[in-house]
Amino acid sequence: MTDLTIRAATTEDAEAIHALVTSHLDEGHLLPRELSELRVHASRFVVCDVAGRIAACAELAPLSTTVAEVRSLVVSRDFRGVGLAQRLAGELRTRARTVGFNTLTAFAHDARFFVRQGFSIVPHVWLPEKIMTDCVGCPLFRQCEQYAVVLPLQARQMYRPAQPRIAAQVA
């Protein structure tokens, strides 16, 4: 795909994002989104633009000052299997790190994609930010069939043994 661009979404993309999300609700893996909400939060989305058509989208939604969530990761049926979801997830990971989030999370009915991206499955209670932001108002609260996955974004400190100091000779 030569005319493929991963870019930040704009409010002008909100209708195309809404159409993409809405067209995939029947698969049962997405929550519906209101067009008005997408217009307000369009800047949190990245989109895959293929020759002027939005072929995929994903949102980086802050849950707290340290935790952000991947939401509404959708790839058009016509463009599946070519790595767009992986590219969008990678872009969100980079943006989350750049902004200063410590953890990236997602909730999915099938966690395999996220596990392949380096996420780990964790208990929902490890993400109180998500529970308080979204879960307590959900009709499936305490009966959720989604997996919670997290990806630490902090660079892991590697152990480095102390270097021996060499005393300078005083003349």
C-alpha positions, 0 to 999 in steps of 0.5 A: 500500500503506497498511499497509506498514511498514519496520521492524527485525526481531525474533527473533519474525520469524525464522521468517517471514524463514526461510520467505521466504528458503527459498521463493525458493531455487529462483530460484538467487539466494540462499544458504540460511539456517539458522533458528537463524542467523536467530534470532541475527542477526534484529536485523541485518534490516529487514523490510517488514511489510504488514498483519502479513505479512513481504513482504520482508527484507534483512540488514545484515551487518558484514564488518569495522568499515568494510564491511557487506554487504547479504544475503538481500534478498528480496521476496515474489513477491506484492509484486514490482514496487512498489519494496520492494527499493529501499526496503529497500536505502535503509533499509540504506544509511541504517543503515550510514551511521548506524552508521559503515560506510564501504562497503556491498557486495553480491554478486549474480548480476544486478547491475543492481538494485544498479547502479540504487541507485548501487553500482559493480561491482568485482573481488572482490579489492577486498573481502578482508573478504568473501573471508576471512569467506565466500568461502574456505569456499564450494564455488564459491570461485574459480569464483563467478558473482556480481558484487561491488558496492560503494557508498561511504558517506563523504560526498564532500568537495567542492572549495571554493576558499579564501575571501580573508581581509579584513583588519579595519581597526585604528582 
